[in-house]
């Protein structure tokens, strides 16, 4: 399994962010081809080692990193990427990580 982790900093207008994220962005993202599961972590989120505490973390589960890349190459994926810019117009307001799970 692979995951896409999306970490949002606190928005200027939390109510508007939440409305758009939960009413528009999540329903759109749930149409991504190959998406297995979508999780949201929202407050309290505690950051360690001096980092700012994030506002919201979205975790998208896929079969592989290649499946994530294929999903975001699709029309729906491109729409999700464009919609993310409404939520976090500046790249410094969001962090994104792709990784594969490793069993230990």
Phi and psi in degrees as GROMACS dihedral restraints (atoms count N, CA, C in turn):
[ dihedral_restraints ]
;  ai    aj    ak    al  type     phi  dphi    fc
    3     4     5     6     1  -130.9    20    10
    4     5     6     7     1   156.4    20    10
    6     7     8     9     1  -131.9    20    10
    7     8     9    10     1   151.9    20    10
    9    10    11    12     1  -115.5    20    10
   10    11    12    13     1   119.6    20    10
   12    13    14    15     1  -106.8    20    10
   13    14    15    16     1   123.9    20    10
   15    16    17    18     1  -120.3    20    10
   16    17    18    19     1   118.3    20    10
   18    19    20    21     1  -114.1    20    10
   19    20    21    22     1   118.6    20    10
   21    22    23    24     1  -102.1    20    10
   22    23    24    25     1   135.3    20    10
   24    25    26    27     1   -76.6    20    10
   25    26    27    28     1   167.1    20    10
   27    28    29    30     1   -59.8    20    10
   28    29    30    31     1   126.6    20    10
   30    31    32    33     1   -80.1    20    10
   31    32    33    34     1   161.7    20    10
   33    34    35    36     1   -63.6    20    10
   34    35    36    37     1   -37.4    20    10
   36    37    38    39     1  -125.3    20    10
   37    38    39    40     1    89.9    20    10
   39    40    41    42     1   -57.8    20    10
   40    41    42    43     1   -37.8    20    10
   42    43    44    45     1   -64.9    20    10
   43    44    45    46     1   -44.0    20    10
   45    46    47    48     1   -66.4    20    10
   46    47    48    49     1   -40.7    20    10
   48    49    50    51     1   -58.8    20    10
   49    50    51    52     1   -51.6    20    10
   51    52    53    54     1   -59.7    20    10
   52    53    54    55     1   -43.8    20    10
   54    55    56    57     1   -59.9    20    10
   55    56    57    58     1   -48.4    20    10
   57    58    59    60     1   -67.2    20    10
   58    59    60    61     1   -44.1    20    10
   60    61    62    63     1   -60.9    20    10
   61    62    63    64     1   -48.4    20    10
   63    64    65    66     1   -82.4    20    10
   64    65    66    67     1   -29.9    20    10
   66    67    68    69     1   -92.3    20    10
   67    68    69    70     1   -25.6    20    10
   69    70    71    72     1  -118.3    20    10
   70    71    72    73     1   -55.8    20    10
   72    73    74    75     1   -66.8    20    10
   73    74    75    76     1   -49.1    20    10
   75    76    77    78     1   -62.7    20    10
   76    77    78    79     1   -47.2    20    10
   78    79    80    81     1   -58.5    20    10
   79    80    81    82     1   -36.5    20    10
   81    82    83    84     1   -66.4    20    10
   82    83    84    85     1   -49.1    20    10
   84    85    86    87     1   -63.8    20    10
   85    86    87    88     1   -31.1    20    10
   87    88    89    90     1   -68.5    20    10
   88    89    90    91     1    -7.1    20    10
   90    91    92    93     1   -94.5    20    10
   91    92    93    94     1    -0.9    20    10
   93    94    95    96     1   -59.4    20    10
   94    95    96    97     1   131.8    20    10
   96    97    98    99     1   -62.2    20    10
   97    98    99   100     1   132.1    20    10
   99   100   101   102     1    86.3    20    10
  100   101   102   103     1    -3.4    20    10
  102   103   104   105     1   -65.8    20    10
  103   104   105   106     1   127.6    20    10
  105   106   107   108     1   -96.9    20    10
  106   107   108   109     1   -37.7    20    10
  108   109   110   111     1  -159.8    20    10
  109   110   111   112     1   148.5    20    10
  111   112   113   114     1  -129.9    20    10
  112   113   114   115     1   122.0    20    10
  114   115   116   117     1  -120.3    20    10
  115   116   117   118     1   148.4    20    10
  117   118   119   120     1  -128.2    20    10
  118   119   120   121     1   131.4    20    10
  120   121   122   123     1  -115.6    20    10
  121   122   123   124     1   121.0    20    10
  123   124   125   126     1  -137.7    20    10
  124   125   126   127     1   115.1    20    10
  126   127   128   129     1    36.8    20    10
  127   128   129   130     1   142.4    20    10
  129   130   131   132     1   -77.7    20    10
  130   131   132   133     1   134.9    20    10
  132   133   134   135     1  -115.5    20    10
  133   134   135   136     1   123.3    20    10
  135   136   137   138     1  -105.1    20    10
  136   137   138   139     1   124.3    20    10
  138   139   140   141     1   -95.4    20    10
  139   140   141   142     1   139.7    20    10
  141   142   143   144     1  -108.6    20    10
  142   143   144   145     1   167.8    20    10
  144   145   146   147     1    60.8    20    10
  145   146   147   148     1    39.0    20    10
  147   148   149   150     1    82.0    20    10
  148   149   150   151     1     0.9    20    10
  150   151   152   153     1   -79.6    20    10
  151   152   153   154     1   153.8    20    10
  153   154   155   156     1   -67.0    20    10
  154   155   156   157     1   144.6    20    10
  156   157   158   159     1   -71.5    20    10
  157   158   159   160     1   129.5    20    10
  159   160   161   162     1   -70.3    20    10
  160   161   162   163     1   158.3    20    10
  162   163   164   165     1   -84.2    20    10
  163   164   165   166     1   -43.5    20    10
  165   166   167   168     1  -153.6    20    10
  166   167   168   169     1   144.4    20    10
  168   169   170   171     1  -126.4    20    10
  169   170   171   172     1   125.4    20    10
  171   172   173   174     1  -106.4    20    10
  172   173   174   175     1   133.6    20    10
  174   175   176   177     1  -123.2    20    10
  175   176   177   178     1   119.4    20    10
  177   178   179   180     1  -109.0    20    10
  178   179   180   181     1   131.1    20    10
  180   181   182   183     1  -106.2    20    10
  181   182   183   184     1   133.1    20    10
  183   184   185   186     1  -136.8    20    10
  184   185   186   187     1   170.2    20    10
  186   187   188   189     1   -68.8    20    10
  187   188   189   190     1   -35.2    20    10
  189   190   191   192     1  -158.9    20    10
  190   191   192   193     1   168.0    20    10
  192   193   194   195     1   -64.1    20    10
  193   194   195   196     1   -36.8    20    10
  195   196   197   198     1   -60.2    20    10
  196   197   198   199     1   -37.7    20    10
  198   199   200   201     1   -65.5    20    10
  199   200   201   202     1   -36.1    20    10
  201   202   203   204     1   -64.3    20    10
  202   203   204   205     1   -47.0    20    10
  204   205   206   207     1   -61.4    20    10
  205   206   207   208     1   -41.7    20    10
  207   208   209   210     1   -64.2    20    10
  208   209   210   211     1   -41.0    20    10
  210   211   212   213     1   -61.1    20    10
  211   212   213   214     1   -42.6    20    10
  213   214   215   216     1   -83.4    20    10
  214   215   216   217     1    -8.0    20    10
  216   217   218   219     1   -84.5    20    10
  217   218   219   220     1   -14.7    20    10
  219   220   221   222     1   -74.7    20    10
  220   221   222   223     1   168.5    20    10
  222   223   224   225     1   -59.9    20    10
  223   224   225   226     1   -42.6    20    10
  225   226   227   228     1   -63.7    20    10
  226   227   228   229     1   -42.3    20    10
  228   229   230   231     1   -61.8    20    10
  229   230   231   232     1   -40.9    20    10
  231   232   233   234     1   -66.5    20    10
  232   233   234   235     1   -36.3    20    10
  234   235   236   237     1   -66.4    20    10
  235   236   237   238     1   -39.3    20    10
  237   238   239   240     1   -63.4    20    10
  238   239   240   241     1   -43.4    20    10
  240   241   242   243     1   -63.3    20    10
  241   242   243   244     1   -41.0    20    10
  243   244   245   246     1   -66.5    20    10
  244   245   246   247     1   -40.3    20    10
  246   247   248   249     1   -67.0    20    10
  247   248   249   250     1   -33.6    20    10
  249   250   251   252     1   -57.8    20    10
  250   251   252   253     1   -32.5    20    10
  252   253   254   255     1   -67.4    20    10
  253   254   255   256     1   -23.4    20    10
  255   256   257   258     1   -71.6    20    10
  256   257   258   259     1   -40.8    20    10
  258   259   260   261     1   -72.6    20    10
  259   260   261   262     1   -39.2    20    10
  261   262   263   264     1  -141.3    20    10
  262   263   264   265     1    82.4    20    10
  264   265   266   267     1   -61.5    20    10
  265   266   267   268     1   -32.0    20    10
  267   268   269   270     1   -97.6    20    10
  268   269   270   271     1   133.0    20    10
  270   271   272   273     1   -59.1    20    10
  271   272   273   274     1   -24.9    20    10
  273   274   275   276     1   -74.6    20    10
  274   275   276   277     1    -8.4    20    10
  276   277   278   279     1   -89.0    20    10
  277   278   279   280     1    -0.6    20    10
  279   280   281   282     1  -148.6    20    10
  280   281   282   283     1   146.5    20    10
  282   283   284   285     1  -124.3    20    10
  283   284   285   286     1   142.4    20    10
  285   286   287   288     1  -132.1    20    10
  286   287   288   289     1   136.5    20    10
  288   289   290   291     1  -133.3    20    10
  289   290   291   292     1   138.1    20    10
  291   292   293   294     1  -113.9    20    10
  292   293   294   295     1   134.0    20    10
  294   295   296   297     1  -156.7    20    10
  295   296   297   298     1   155.0    20    10
  297   298   299   300     1  -100.4    20    10
  298   299   300   301     1   141.7    20    10
  300   301   302   303     1   -69.4    20    10
  301   302   303   304     1   140.4    20    10
  303   304   305   306     1  -121.4    20    10
  304   305   306   307     1   125.8    20    10
  306   307   308   309     1   -80.9    20    10
  307   308   309   310     1   140.6    20    10
